[in-house]
Structures are given as C-alpha cells and as structure tokens.
C-alpha cells in the first residue's frame, strides 16, 4: 500500500473506539473492532511500532495482548 504511513491513524482510531466499547460494556462491538484491527494493521503498519518510545498506551497494550492470544 503506497500510502500506508498516512493511514496509521486509522489503527489508532479503531483502538480508541475499542477502548470506549470495552469501558461501556459493548463486548460484541469490541470483538468486531479487534478483528478489524487485526485485519488492517499489517496493511497499514506494524502495530507494535505504533506506540511511543515511552511504551504502549494501556489501550494499545490490551489490543496487542488480545492479538497475541489469537496468534
């Protein structure tokens, strides 16, 4: 994908939406969002590299853990 670096924000937005759904008890929607993140992240960017140098944000870490469990 030629514009993959420009689209990294999409993964961040999905992670933020997932965090919101988890806080609100919307597990069914959260499951679908995690599937979407898992599906598009490799095309957009390397998900672990999206975090800052200080370490992953809690919502990023949770998604990473879920993706590792599925792998």
Secondary structure, 3 states (H helix, E strand, C coil): CCCHHHHHHHHHHHHHHHHHHHHCCCHHHHHHHHHHHHHHHHHHCCHHHHCECCECCHHHHHHHHHHHHHC
